[in-house]
């Protein structure tokens, strides 16, 4: 499933936690996850492919106050 991550509305977003979430739900390496986290927190949207076997990826994104839309 593809997701478009629009923004992070957390008052004090934790970059490390967001990066770890991306590694877990999208099955990507840590350096790419860190780079995408920086892009998202700068205000640009990003697109990720979520691992269909991931444990509740949408819930994890909501918990981190990340707004998203499902592309497919």
Residue frames as a rotation matrix with the C-alpha (Angstrom) as fourth column:
UNK 1
0.591 0.807 0.000 0.00
0.807 -0.591 0.000 0.00
0.000 0.000 -1.000 0.00
UNK 2
-0.459 -0.731 0.505 1.34
0.718 -0.640 -0.273 3.45
0.523 0.238 0.819 -0.91
UNK 3
0.477 0.540 -0.693 0.94
0.844 -0.503 0.189 6.41
-0.246 -0.675 -0.696 1.42
UNK 4
-0.023 -0.423 0.906 1.51
0.425 -0.825 -0.374 10.09
0.905 0.376 0.198 0.88
UNK 5
0.027 -0.046 -0.999 2.73
0.991 -0.128 0.032 11.55
-0.130 -0.991 0.042 4.18
UNK 6
0.485 0.357 0.798 1.58
0.606 -0.795 -0.013 15.16
0.630 0.490 -0.602 4.22
UNK 7
0.023 -0.446 0.895 2.83
-0.450 -0.804 -0.389 16.70
0.893 -0.393 -0.219 7.45
UNK 8
-0.285 -0.133 -0.949 3.70
0.764 0.567 -0.309 16.15
0.579 -0.813 -0.060 11.09
UNK 9
0.262 0.549 0.794 1.59
-0.036 -0.816 0.576 18.19
0.964 -0.180 -0.194 13.50
UNK 10
0.444 -0.150 -0.884 3.38
0.851 0.379 0.363 17.20
0.280 -0.913 0.295 16.72
UNK 11
0.998 -0.065 0.021 4.47
-0.068 -0.922 0.382 20.11
-0.005 -0.382 -0.924 18.92
UNK 12
0.182 -0.979 0.090 7.94
-0.898 -0.129 0.420 18.64
-0.400 -0.157 -0.903 19.40
UNK 13
0.898 0.218 -0.383 8.44
-0.387 0.806 -0.448 15.87
0.211 0.550 0.808 16.82
UNK 14
0.328 -0.776 0.538 11.06
-0.435 0.382 0.816 13.27
-0.838 -0.502 -0.212 17.72
UNK 15
0.250 -0.278 -0.927 13.14
-0.967 -0.025 -0.253 12.63
0.048 0.960 -0.275 14.59
UNK 16
-0.780 -0.624 0.043 14.60
-0.626 0.776 -0.078 9.38
0.015 -0.088 -0.996 15.88
UNK 17
-0.455 0.694 0.558 11.17
-0.070 0.597 -0.799 7.93
-0.888 -0.403 -0.223 16.70
UNK 18
0.541 0.653 -0.530 9.76
-0.558 -0.192 -0.807 8.92
-0.629 0.733 0.261 13.32
UNK 19
-0.098 -0.677 -0.730 12.77
-0.977 0.204 -0.058 7.42
0.188 0.707 -0.681 11.51
UNK 20
-0.882 -0.219 0.417 12.44
-0.352 0.896 -0.272 4.15
-0.314 -0.386 -0.867 13.44
UNK 21
0.036 0.975 0.219 8.76
-0.188 0.222 -0.957 4.05
-0.982 -0.006 0.191 12.55
UNK 22
0.491 0.094 -0.866 9.60
-0.849 -0.170 -0.500 4.44
-0.194 0.981 -0.003 8.84
UNK 23
-0.590 -0.769 -0.246 12.17
-0.794 0.608 0.003 1.63
0.148 0.197 -0.969 9.08
UNK 24
-0.753 0.321 0.575 9.61
-0.132 0.782 -0.609 -0.65
-0.645 -0.534 -0.546 10.71
UNK 25
0.173 0.978 0.116 6.52
-0.020 0.122 -0.992 0.04
-0.985 0.170 0.041 8.59
UNK 26
0.774 0.128 -0.620 8.15
-0.572 -0.280 -0.771 0.68
-0.273 0.951 -0.144 5.21
UNK 27
0.734 -0.507 0.452 11.03
0.446 0.862 0.242 -1.78
-0.512 0.024 0.859 5.44
UNK 28
0.791 -0.501 0.352 13.68
0.053 -0.516 -0.855 0.81
0.610 0.695 -0.381 4.48
UNK 29
-0.028 -0.875 -0.484 17.22
0.848 0.235 -0.474 1.38
0.529 -0.423 0.736 5.69
UNK 30
0.262 0.145 -0.954 17.96
0.878 -0.446 0.173 3.83
-0.400 -0.883 -0.245 8.49
UNK 31
-0.721 -0.599 -0.349 19.76
0.401 -0.771 0.495 6.44
-0.566 0.217 0.796 6.36
UNK 32
-0.742 0.535 0.405 16.85
0.321 -0.247 0.914 6.73
0.589 0.808 0.012 3.92
UNK 33
0.215 0.854 -0.475 14.38
0.879 0.043 0.475 6.88
0.426 -0.519 -0.741 6.80
UNK 34
-0.092 -0.343 -0.935 16.37
0.759 -0.632 0.157 9.68
-0.645 -0.695 0.319 8.42
UNK 35
-0.957 -0.287 0.050 16.51
0.236 -0.665 0.709 11.64
-0.170 0.690 0.704 5.17
UNK 36
-0.420 0.879 0.223 12.77
0.463 -0.003 0.886 11.25
0.780 0.476 -0.406 4.58
UNK 37
0.219 0.448 -0.867 12.08
0.975 -0.131 0.179 12.31
-0.034 -0.884 -0.465 8.17
UNK 38
-0.563 -0.510 -0.650 14.04
0.478 -0.843 0.247 15.52
-0.674 -0.172 0.719 7.61
UNK 39
-0.925 0.258 0.277 12.10
0.167 -0.380 0.910 16.22
0.340 0.888 0.309 4.40
UNK 40
-0.048 0.974 -0.223 8.76
0.740 0.185 0.647 15.62
0.671 -0.134 -0.729 6.14
UNK 41
0.188 0.099 -0.977 9.63
0.919 -0.368 0.140 17.84
-0.346 -0.925 -0.160 9.10
UNK 42
-0.842 -0.478 -0.249 10.72
0.334 -0.825 0.455 20.64
-0.423 0.300 0.855 6.75
UNK 43
-0.246 0.865 -0.437 7.15
-0.370 -0.501 -0.782 20.71
-0.896 -0.031 0.444 5.47
UNK 44
-0.418 0.070 -0.906 7.33
-0.898 0.122 0.423 18.73
0.140 0.990 0.012 2.23
UNK 45
0.617 0.660 0.428 5.20
-0.681 0.721 -0.129 15.66
-0.394 -0.212 0.894 1.63
UNK 46
-0.607 -0.781 -0.148 6.79
-0.774 0.539 0.330 12.28
-0.178 0.315 -0.932 0.97
UNK 47
0.518 0.730 -0.445 5.56
-0.805 0.593 0.035 9.04
0.290 0.340 0.895 -0.51
UNK 48
-0.583 -0.680 0.445 6.32
-0.779 0.624 -0.068 5.67
-0.231 -0.385 -0.893 1.06
UNK 49
0.015 0.505 -0.863 5.37
-0.482 0.760 0.437 2.10
0.876 0.409 0.255 0.33
UNK 50
-0.001 0.072 0.997 4.12
-0.993 0.117 -0.009 0.42
-0.118 -0.990 0.072 3.50
UNK 51
-0.899 -0.349 -0.266 4.95
-0.357 0.934 -0.020 -3.19
0.255 0.077 -0.964 4.16
UNK 52
-0.006 0.985 -0.175 1.64
-0.571 0.140 0.809 -5.09
0.821 0.105 0.562 4.05
UNK 53
0.239 0.037 -0.970 2.87
0.531 0.831 0.163 -7.28
0.813 -0.555 0.179 6.92
UNK 54
-0.738 -0.534 0.414 3.74
-0.001 -0.611 -0.791 -4.31
0.675 -0.584 0.450 9.13
UNK 55
-0.429 0.536 -0.727 2.05
0.898 0.341 -0.279 -4.11
0.098 -0.772 -0.628 12.50
UNK 56
0.478 0.819 -0.318 -0.63
0.837 -0.534 -0.117 -1.40
-0.266 -0.211 -0.941 12.28
UNK 57
-0.521 -0.786 0.332 1.27
0.850 -0.512 0.123 1.18
0.073 0.346 0.935 10.18
UNK 58
-0.103 0.538 0.836 -1.58
0.319 -0.779 0.540 3.67
0.942 0.323 -0.091 10.05
UNK 59
0.854 0.391 -0.342 -2.00
0.413 -0.112 0.904 3.60
0.315 -0.914 -0.257 13.81
UNK 60
0.111 -0.908 -0.404 1.73
0.935 -0.042 0.353 4.23
-0.338 -0.417 0.844 14.26
UNK 61
-0.593 -0.309 0.744 1.57
0.642 -0.739 0.205 7.27
0.486 0.599 0.636 11.97
UNK 62
0.368 0.803 0.469 -1.43
0.206 -0.562 0.801 8.69
0.907 -0.198 -0.372 13.79
UNK 63
0.729 -0.144 -0.669 0.32
0.684 0.119 0.720 8.22
-0.024 -0.982 0.186 17.12
UNK 64
-0.333 -0.930 -0.155 3.23
0.872 -0.366 0.325 10.33
-0.359 -0.027 0.933 15.80
UNK 65
0.273 0.587 -0.762 0.75
0.191 -0.810 -0.555 13.02
-0.943 0.006 -0.333 14.59
UNK 66
-0.840 -0.522 -0.148 1.64
-0.089 -0.137 0.987 12.41
-0.535 0.842 0.068 10.95
UNK 67
0.257 0.924 -0.284 -1.12
-0.473 -0.136 -0.871 13.29
-0.843 0.358 0.402 8.48
UNK 68
-0.827 -0.512 0.232 -1.33
-0.099 0.539 0.837 10.94
-0.554 0.669 -0.496 5.50
UNK 69
0.280 0.879 -0.385 -3.45
-0.847 0.038 -0.530 9.95
-0.452 0.474 0.756 2.55
UNK 70
-0.055 -0.217 0.975 -3.72
0.118 0.968 0.222 6.51
-0.992 0.127 -0.027 1.04
UNK 71
-0.362 -0.159 -0.919 -2.70
-0.828 -0.397 0.395 6.44
-0.428 0.904 0.012 -2.62
UNK 72
0.076 0.409 -0.909 -3.33
-0.729 0.645 0.229 2.75
0.680 0.646 0.347 -3.32
